[in-house]
Amino acid sequence: MLTVELSMSVYAIKVWLSKSEKDWFLYRDLDDFVVHTWSRREKAEEVMSLLTCQKAEITEDIPASALARSTEKKQKTKLES
């Protein structure tokens, strides 16, 4: 039996506002505080290039609850369109 596992990567932007390595957060919507996520790394990199902060990097390390809220918001927005 052949087993195929498909995994979809989801990306977020990790942002630092100071030089401290412990002082970071995931880039969020300022209105509802939902973490912005992208299914394409290139789109996340495009947004990251527009940020003015101490440091930023693309990450796939997104807490499950944050990913669930982001997915829920995207699905809700898609239905409203």
C-alpha positions in Angstrom: 0.0 0.0 0.0 1.3 3.4 -0.9 0.7 6.2 1.6 1.0 9.8 0.4 1.1 12.6 2.9 0.3 16.1 1.8 1.4 18.9 4.0 0.5 22.5 3.4 2.9 25.0 4.8 1.5 28.2 6.3 3.7 31.2 7.0 3.6 34.1 9.4 6.0 37.0 10.1 7.9 37.1 13.4 8.6 40.8 14.3 11.1 42.3 16.8 10.7 45.9 18.0 13.9 45.9 20.0 17.3 44.2 19.9 16.2 41.7 22.6 15.8 38.2 21.1 12.9 37.6 23.5 11.0 40.7 22.5 9.0 39.4 19.5 5.5 38.8 18.3 3.7 37.4 15.3 2.5 40.1 12.9 -1.3 40.7 13.6 -4.3 42.7 12.4 -4.5 45.8 14.5 -8.3 45.7 14.6 -9.0 42.1 15.8 -5.4 40.9 16.7 -5.7 37.9 14.4 -2.2 36.7 13.2 -1.7 37.3 9.5 -0.8 34.1 7.7 0.0 33.2 4.1 0.0 30.0 2.1 2.8 31.2 -0.1 6.2 32.2 1.3 6.7 34.8 -1.5 3.6 36.7 -0.3 4.8 36.7 3.3 8.2 38.0 2.1 6.6 40.7 0.0 4.7 42.0 3.1 7.7 41.6 5.3 9.8 43.8 3.0 7.3 46.7 3.7 7.7 46.5 7.4 9.9 49.0 9.4 11.0 47.2 12.5 14.2 46.1 14.2 14.1 42.6 12.7 11.6 40.3 11.0 11.7 36.8 9.7 9.3 34.3 8.1 8.2 31.5 10.3 6.2 28.3 10.1 6.1 28.0 13.9 2.5 29.3 14.5 0.6 28.3 17.6 -2.4 26.1 16.8 -4.9 28.5 18.3 -3.5 31.5 16.3 -3.6 29.4 13.1 -7.2 28.4 13.8 -8.3 32.0 14.3 -6.5 33.1 11.1 -8.0 30.3 9.1 -11.5 31.1 10.5 -11.1 34.7 9.6 -10.0 33.9 6.0 -12.9 31.5 5.5 -15.4 34.1 6.9 -14.0 36.8 4.7 -14.2 34.5 1.7 -17.9 33.8 2.3 -18.7 37.5 2.7 -17.1 38.3 -0.7 
